[in-house]
Amino acid sequence: MEKEKVLVLFGSPRHNGNTRAIVDALIEARNFEPEFVFVNQLNMKGCQGCLYCQAHGGECKPKDEMTPLYDKIKNAKKIIMAFPMFYASFPGEYKRMIDRLFAVSHMETDGKKNYYGSFWPKGRDIFVIVSHGNSIEEVYPSIVKSIRYMCIETNSTLKGWYFSPPCDFFDVKKDKSYLSDLLEAARDF
């Protein structure tokens, strides 16, 4: 039986740390064939706010290592967005990637309000994995809300999310007791 492919947009600078252990646990349990993109290694600018994309069918004006990532994301059927929580939010490079996805957002206005859709067709299912130390749970909704907006702009479907146990006090590499919670969170993915 052929393995289902999954694009992993990996946001941790530690490629073999806690975030990776959780991602690998899901990949192994679901028998996925992963393609990893290590976002923190990409040389890319932030969104320039130039709106070039709006006049050019979703093409982003800056040409850098984000440019080929657009097609990878657009053509993926399943995407795992995985990153550690830094100061109650995304790591900087990861946020930069998300901001650059604005390029594929199709914006219309009626003069009073902007309405957002996407230049891309529907087709991507997204699952989010967030590792953290001892974070305050009240920050979880802000991360999920940001991903929901990104899904509107990329015409993707958010299929669930998983926030790890506090990795400062729990060894996710050795103790896989979280696996049933992870698989339950990813049941629709």
N, C-alpha and C positions, 0 to 999 in steps of 0.2 A: 504494500500500500504506500502511495506517495505521501510524503510529509507535507503538511500545509505550511506555506511560507509566511513568515512574519518579518516585518521591518521593525528593528529596534532602534528608536531614537534615544540613544543612551547619553545621559547628561552628567554623569559623575566623572570628575577628574581621576578618580581611583577606579581603574578598569576591572579590578578584582576585589572590590570591597563589598560592603553590605548590599548596595543596590544591585550589583551583579549577581550576588548569591540568590536574591529574591527572583530576579529575572530568570536566571538559570533554572530555578526550581519550577517556575511556571512552564518554561520551554520544555523541560524534561517531562513534566507531568502531562502536558498536552501534546507531546511529540511534534513540536513545531520545528521547522527548518529556519533558523534565524539568519538575518543579514543585519549586522551591527553597523550603525553610524555613530561614531564617537564625536558628539556635537562639540565638546570642549576643545577638540583638535582642529576644528574648522576655522579657517581664516576668513572671517566675514564681517562686514560692516553691520551696524544696526540699521533699522528702517530710517530713511532720510526724510520721510514725510513729504516727498516731492510730488506725489500723486501721478507720477509717470505711468504707473501700472494701470490707473483708471482709463487713461487715453490709449493704452497699448494692450488691451485684452488680457491683463494679468501678468504682463512681463515686468519684471523688476529691473530698474535702471542699473543699479550697481552690479557689476559682473565680478563675482568672486566665488569662493567655494560653496556658497549657498546655491548658486545657479544650478548645478546638476542635481541638487537635493530636491528641487521642486518636482522634477519628473519622478524621482524615486517615491516621494510621498504621494503624488498624484496617482501613480500606477499601482501602489500597494493596496492589497485587499484588507490586510490586517496590520495594524501598527501598535507596538507597545511603546508608550512614552514613559521612560524610566529616568528618574533623577532623585538626588537627595534634596531635602529641604534645607535651604540656606537662609538663615535669618527670617524664618516664617514665609519663605517664598521660593521661587525658582533660582537655580544658579544663574549668574549673569549671562553666560554664553547661551544657555538654554532659552532664557527670555529673549535674547537677541534673535534666535532662530524663530521663535513664535511671532515676534514682532514683524519679522521679514515675511511671514506667511500672509500678512495684510495684502501683499501684492496680488494675491489671487482672489481677494475679496471684491465683489462687485458692489459698488456703492451707487445708490440712486437717491435723489432728494426731491422733495416736493416744495422746496424753498423754506420749509419750517423744520423738517426732520429728515435725517438720513436713514435710509433703509439698506440693510446689508444682506447680501447673498454671496454667491461665489461664481467665478468664471469656470470653475471645475464642475464636471458632472458628479453625481453621487457615486459612492462606491467604496469608501474606506471605513472600516470599523476600528475604533481606537479604544485601547485599555491603558489606564494610567497606573504606574507603580511609583510610590513615593516612599523613600526611606528617610528616616530622621533620627535624631538623638533623643531628646526629651522635649518634644515640641508640644505646644499648647493646642489642643484639638480645635479650638475656635478658629484657627487659621486654615483648617482643611477646606471649608466652603469657598474661601477666596481663590484657592488654587483650582478647585473644580469649576468655579464660575469662569475663570480665565480660559480653561480648556474648553468649556462649553461655547464660549464666544469664538475660539479658534475653530471649533467644529462647524459653526455656522459659516464662517468665512472660507473654509476649505471643503464644504459640503460633505463632511464626514459625520459619522454617528458614534457618539460616546457610548461604549458598551459596558462601562464600569470603571471602578478605581479601587485601589488598595493602598492604604497607609500602613506602613510596617509597624510592628511593636517598637518601642524606643530602643534603638540600637546601642545607646550608651549603657543600657542595663540588660540587654538581651543579645545573645550571640546567634544571629540568623544563619551563620555559616554552619554551626554545629547543631543547633536545636531547630529542627524543622516543624515544631509543633504549630506554627502559623500556617502551614501548607493548606489545611482544610479551609481556613478563612480566606486565603488567597484564591483557592479554586472556586469557592462559593462566590466571591466577588467577581470572578472571571467567567462565571457559568454561561453568560450570554455572548461571550467573546469568541 
